[in-house]
Structures are given as C-alpha cells and as structure tokens.
C-alpha cells in the first residue's frame, strides 16, 4: 500500500477539519496536527488556508462519487434523480446531520469573507446545477417532469431546495427536512 504524501495528508485533514469545525474555527495548526505533520510543512504545499479551502472546494465537486448515479443511462432519468438525492440524504445522515454540505457551509460562512472561496464555491454550484439540469432535461423529454419551466430552473430549484433542507437538517439534527424535500420537490413529478 502506497504511503500518502504530506500534501495529501494536509489536504485530507483540511477537508475533514473544515467540514467538521468550519473554516474560521479551524487553524493551520489544527490541520497539521490532524495530518500528523509539522506546521511549517503546510506552507511548503499551500500558500494559505484560503488557498487550501479553494482547492478543497474544487476537488470536492470533481471527486463526487455520487455523480455516477446521475450519469447512469441504464436508469430512467426521474429514477436517477430520486436515487441521487436519496444517496445524498443517506450520506449526510451518517454524521447525524451534524456536518451539512461542505459547499453550503462554505457558501454561508465565507461568501462575504473570501472572494477566492466564494468564486470557487459559485463555480462548484454552477457545475452541480448543470449536471442536474442534464438529467432534468432528459426527464422532461421522457414526460417524467413538466416542461413549463426550463430544465435549468428546475435543476436550480432542486439544488437550492436540497441545500436548504440540509441546512435545516443540520440545525434540527433530524432527517425530517430531507424527507420533506423528497416528498415535495421530487415526488410530485416522478
């Protein structure tokens, strides 16, 4: 088994620390301690905590393991949307809803503090919405979803509604907001 390099250790520790503690509550010392590396090694690999945060946002979306559910052409598009959001809800339930969505957390915490992270987070949300838009368009073409609204608008509605439900689930420490999302955002159409 290949040993992780220091940069990867810092990256993973940073992502876990930011996701668990929040960006502002987490120091470079917290990250390097979690990575088990000297604090000085952080700056050998990242210019700043903000630069690490922006890279985490980029890789978080690029490495989304659940995106394969949206791309699976062997499953009807409406069913893909249901399976995708069900899988997302299960992922966030594993932490007892304490962590929320990293992108949503960064968006809420940092949009007015870090233009770099705000730009990367906005781009990640745009990419995510585009992925959903493709499946919504397929569902509309198959007659599974109404076409009175554009696929882009429906995809944006789904993503925005889901992010709100995740935030509420985090606040309430309950899956109920995610269940309500599934009931009202997807069930009427599919």
TIDOKOL-220694 format. One line per 5 residues: number of its first residue (from 0); their letters; for each residue x, y, z of N, C-alpha, C. Coordinates in pm, whole numbers. Each point is the difference from the previous one (the first is absolute). Example, Ala and Ser with C-alpha at 12.3 -4.5 7.8 and 13.67 -1.06 7.14 Angstrom:
BEGIN
0> AS> 1319/-569/780/-89/119/0/90/120/0 ~ -35/105/-72/82/119/6/-77/109/73
//
This chain:
BEGIN
0> XXXXX> 83/-118/0/-83/118/0/88/124/0 ~ -31/93/-90/79/121/-16/-25/97/116 ~ 109/55/52/-10/96/109/-43/136/-58 ~ -95/67/68/-45/130/-46/112/102/16 ~ 7/93/-95/100/105/14/-54/110/94
5> XXXXX> 88/86/43/-34/102/98/-110/92/-52 ~ 7/39/-125/-102/88/-58/-138/-65/10 ~ -8/-128/-35/-128/-71/7/-50/-10/144 ~ 91/-24/93/-39/-7/141/-57/133/47 ~ 66/109/-38/-48/133/39/-135/28/-66
10> XXXXX> -12/-35/-127/-126/24/-72/-115/-74/68 ~ 18/-128/26/-106/-81/64/-35/53/139 ~ 104/34/77/-24/53/134/-71/135/-8 ~ 37/81/-97/-67/128/-18/-146/-16/-37 ~ -29/-91/-92/-138/-22/-40/-83/-50/119
15> XXXXX> 52/-96/73/-73/-52/116/-16/106/109 ~ 104/78/22/-5/105/103/-98/110/-39 ~ 8/47/-124/-92/104/-45/-144/-49/6 ~ -21/-124/-43/-136/-55/-3/-53/-20/142 ~ 84/-40/91/-45/-26/135/-6/122/90
20> XXXXX> 98/91/-15/11/115/90/-45/131/-64 ~ 3/6/-132/-21/127/-69/134/61/-34 ~ 1/85/-99/125/60/-48/61/91/106 ~ -79/91/55/54/99/93/43/-60/134 ~ -65/-106/42/34/-62/129/121/-90/-10
25> XXXXX> 46/-23/-121/110/-94/-23/128/77/-32 ~ 107/-31/70/128/65/-25/92/-90/-82 ~ 104/58/-52/102/-79/-70/59/-103/97 ~ 17/39/126/50/-94/101/-95/-117/18 ~ -131/26/0/-98/-110/10/16/-97/-117
30> XXXXX> 19/56/-118/12/-82/-121/126/-85/5 ~ 112/64/30/126/-76/0/5/-100/115 ~ -62/32/112/-7/-97/110/-82/-121/-42 ~ -113/27/-66/-84/-112/-48/73/-83/-106 ~ 84/66/-78/76/-70/-104/122/-72/56
35> XXXXX> 40/38/121/119/-60/61/129/48/-63 ~ 0/126/-45/120/57/-62/34/132/69 ~ 125/47/-9/38/127/60/-75/117/-66 ~ -30/101/79/-75/116/-50/71/65/-119 ~ 130/7/4/75/63/-109/-20/-68/-134
40> XXXXX> -31/-127/1/-17/-71/-127/-127/45/-74 ~ -94/60/72/-121/50/-66/37/98/-111 ~ 88/95/32/33/106/-95/96/-45/-110 ~ 52/-121/12/76/-57/-111/-94/-47/-112 ~ -127/-21/35/-95/-58/-96/-116/92/-34
45> XXXXX> -32/95/88/-112/91/-23/42/141/39 ~ -41/98/-83/36/139/28/-70/53/124 ~ -121/-50/26/-79/50/112/-112/-99/30 ~ -64/22/113/-117/-80/35/-111/24/-104 ~ -11/122/-47/-99/34/-102/26/-76/-130
50> XXXXX> 127/-9/-41/34/-75/-122/-35/-148/17 ~ 26/-55/118/-39/-138/27/-152/-13/-10 ~ -73/92/58/-146/-3/-5/-53/1/-142 ~ 58/85/-86/-44/6/-140/27/-131/-72 ~ 115/-60/25/32/-129/-62/-92/-110/51
55> XXXXX> -33/5/126/-92/-99/55/-136/9/-68 ~ -49/121/-22/-128/18/-70/7/-64/-138 ~ 106/28/-72/14/-54/-137/2/-152/0 ~ 81/-56/84/13/-147/0/-123/-68/60 ~ -68/66/91/-122/-55/60/-103/-28/-110
60> XXXXX> -19/92/-92/-95/-20/-109/55/-96/-105 ~ 128/13/-33/59/-87/-102/-5/-146/40 ~ 12/-26/128/9/-138/48/-131/-52/59 ~ -110/63/-35/-129/-44/52/-29/-141/-50 ~ 1/-93/92/-24/-141/-36/-145/-25/-39
65> XXXXX> -90/86/42/-141/-21/-29/-40/49/-139 ~ 85/77/-66/-32/52/-133/-23/-114/-100 ~ 58/-117/26/-21/-113/-91/-147/-40/-4 ~ -73/24/108/-143/-31/0/-75/84/-102 ~ 40/125/-15/-65/88/-98/33/-40/-143
70> XXXXX> 116/-56/-20/47/-32/-135/-41/-139/-48 ~ -61/-79/85/-33/-139/-35/-119/-6/-96 ~ 31/-10/-129/-103/1/-104/-88/-124/0 ~ 37/-102/76/-83/-121/5/-121/18/93 ~ -3/112/72/-110/30/91/-76/120/-54
75> XXXXX> -132/-6/8/-84/112/-47/42/128/73 ~ -6/116/-67/51/124/60/-69/38/131 ~ -131/-17/7/-69/32/125/46/-87/114 ~ 19/-125/-30/49/-95/102/142/37/42 ~ 81/44/-96/138/42/33/-2/116/99
80> XXXXX> -89/97/-23/-9/112/93/-39/-46/139 ~ -99/-89/7/-42/-53/130/114/-75/69 ~ 69/-86/-74/110/-77/59/114/91/42 ~ 27/101/-78/108/94/31/-28/74/130 ~ -118/61/10/-31/75/121/-18/-91/121
85> XXXXX> -51/-120/-21/-8/-97/110/140/-33/52 ~ 94/-21/-92/138/-30/40/64/119/71 ~ -25/121/-48/52/118/69/-56/9/142 ~ -129/-22/13/-62/7/132/59/-105/94 ~ 25/-120/-52/61/-104/83/141/39/43
90> XXXXX> 75/62/-93/137/41/34/-2/99/115 ~ -88/98/-5/-3/101/106/-60/-54/129 ~ -82/-102/-9/-54/-63/119/105/-75/80 ~ 106/-44/-66/106/-76/70/67/83/109 ~ 2/132/-16/61/86/102/-104/53/98
95> XXXXX> -117/-63/2/-112/49/81/-33/145/-36 ~ 24/33/-128/-32/130/-57/81/113/61 ~ 110/-32/67/81/101/68/90/77/-95 ~ 41/-62/-110/100/65/-87/-61/85/-110 ~ -115/-34/-48/-57/74/-112/78/-23/-128
100> XXXXX> -27/79/-99/70/-7/-129/118/97/3 ~ 117/-48/-34/119/85/3/-18/125/-85 ~ -57/-14/-120/-19/117/-87/-98/99/64 ~ -110/-52/52/-96/87/66/60/69/122 ~ 76/-76/78/65/57/118/96/112/-41
105> XXXXX> 84/-27/-100/94/102/-47/-74/121/-54 ~ -106/-25/-76/-78/111/-56/-55/90/109 ~ -58/-60/102/-59/79/109/108/70/84 ~ 108/-69/26/102/55/90/92/100/-68 ~ 32/-22/-127/111/73/-59/-35/93/-117
110> XXXXX> -121/2/-45/-33/80/-119/34/148/15 ~ -10/53/120/34/141/22/142/19/53 ~ 73/-109/22/134/11/57/111/-32/-98 ~ -25/-91/-92/105/-44/-92/-54/-3/-142 ~ 43/95/-78/-44/4/-140/50/-123/-75
115> XXXXX> 119/-47/32/56/-118/-66/-89/-122/26 ~ -31/-26/124/-83/-117/32/-142/20/-52 ~ -53/122/7/-134/26/-54/-5/-33/-148 ~ 100/42/-76/4/-27/-144/7/-151/-27 ~ 84/-70/73/12/-145/-20/-128/-72/41
120> XXXXX> -63/46/107/-125/-61/44/-111/26/-101 ~ -8/122/-52/-100/33/-103/20/-86/-124 ~ 125/-20/-40/29/-85/-117/-39/-145/27 ~ 24/-47/121/-37/-138/35/-151/-17/-3 ~ -73/98/53/-146/-8/-5/-50/7/-144
125> XXXXX> 62/82/-83/-41/9/-141/23/-133/-72 ~ 112/-64/27/29/-131/-60/-103/-103/47 ~ -28/-1/128/-95/-94/58/-139/22/-60 ~ -40/124/-10/-131/32/-57/-7/-44/-147 ~ 109/16/-71/6/-43/-140/-16/-151/-13
130> XXXXX> 63/-74/91/-14/-146/-1/-146/-40/24 ~ -64/66/94/-141/-27/27/-87/42/-118 ~ 33/113/-61/-77/51/-114/-6/-103/-113 ~ 109/-66/-27/2/-101/-106/-99/-112/28 ~ -6/-45/123/-91/-108/35/-144/49/1
135> XXXXX> -22/121/49/-135/58/-2/-49/12/-144 ~ 87/45/-91/-39/12/-141/-38/-137/-57 ~ 74/-103/38/-35/-136/-44/-136/-41/57 ~ -23/33/127/-128/-35/64/-115/75/-67 ~ 24/124/-38/-104/76/-70/-28/-62/-137
140> XXXXX> 105/-36/-71/-17/-60/-133/-73/-134/9 ~ 16/-70/111/-65/-129/19/-141/16/58 ~ -42/124/24/-131/25/56/-10/-28/149 ~ 114/-12/67/2/-28/143/-8/127/85 ~ 35/113/-58/-7/128/71/-64/102/-93
145> XXXXX> -70/98/57/-65/101/-85/104/85/-73 ~ -40/54/-113/94/82/-76/-42/147/-4 ~ -90/40/91/-40/140/6/117/89/45 ~ 85/-55/84/120/69/43/118/-59/-74 ~ 104/78/-16/118/-52/-67/69/-104/88
150> XXXXX> 75/-86/-64/77/-99/75/98/69/94 ~ 55/113/-43/94/74/85/-70/51/126 ~ -123/51/-15/-73/51/116/-37/-113/95 ~ -46/-112/-54/-35/-113/87/123/-55/71 ~ 111/-11/-71/123/-49/62/44/94/112
155> XXXXX> -7/129/-26/37/98/102/-93/-10/121 ~ -130/-17/-27/-96/-16/109/33/-124/84 ~ 28/-112/-66/33/-122/73/124/18/87 ~ 104/56/-58/125/18/74/-19/98/116 ~ -65/112/-27/-21/100/105/-89/-55/111
160> XXXXX> -102/-73/-36/-90/-58/100/72/-104/83 ~ 80/-82/-67/74/-104/73/100/63/96 ~ 73/102/-45/96/67/88/-70/59/122 ~ -117/59/-20/-77/52/112/-43/-110/96 ~ -40/-114/-56/-40/-113/84/119/-53/79
165> XXXXX> 118/-3/-62/121/-46/72/33/96/114 ~ -12/129/-26/27/98/105/-98/-20/116 ~ -126/-17/-33/-102/-18/105/22/-132/75 ~ 38/-107/-73/28/-128/66/116/14/98 ~ 99/81/-38/115/24/88/-44/75/126
170> XXXXX> -87/97/-19/-48/79/114/-87/-86/92 ~ -91/-76/-59/-95/-81/77/58/-134/45 ~ 116/-39/-56/58/-133/25/-104/-108/-29 ~ -62/14/-116/-111/-87/-37/-3/-18/-151 ~ -43/-115/-45/-13/-26/-143/-132/52/-57
175> XXXXX> -89/48/86/-132/44/-44/6/101/-115 ~ 85/104/5/4/93/-114/38/-68/-132 ~ 86/-101/6/38/-72/-121/-114/-87/-50 ~ -76/-57/91/-118/-78/-40/-104/91/-64 ~ -19/119/56/-95/95/-58/47/43/-138
180> XXXXX> 131/23/-16/54/33/-133/-38/-108/-100 ~ 24/-124/35/-31/-111/-92/-149/-4/-33 ~ -82/25/99/-145/-8/-18/-52/111/-92 ~ 49/121/17/-56/114/-73/80/43/-122 ~ 131/-21/2/80/44/-113/4/-103/-112
185> XXXXX> -3/-128/35/12/-104/-102/-127/-81/-21 ~ -65/-41/106/-114/-90/-12/-112/52/-91 ~ -33/129/0/-109/44/-87/28/-20/-150 ~ 126/-5/-34/36/-10/-141/27/-143/-44 ~ 43/-83/92/50/-132/-41/-85/-114/53
//
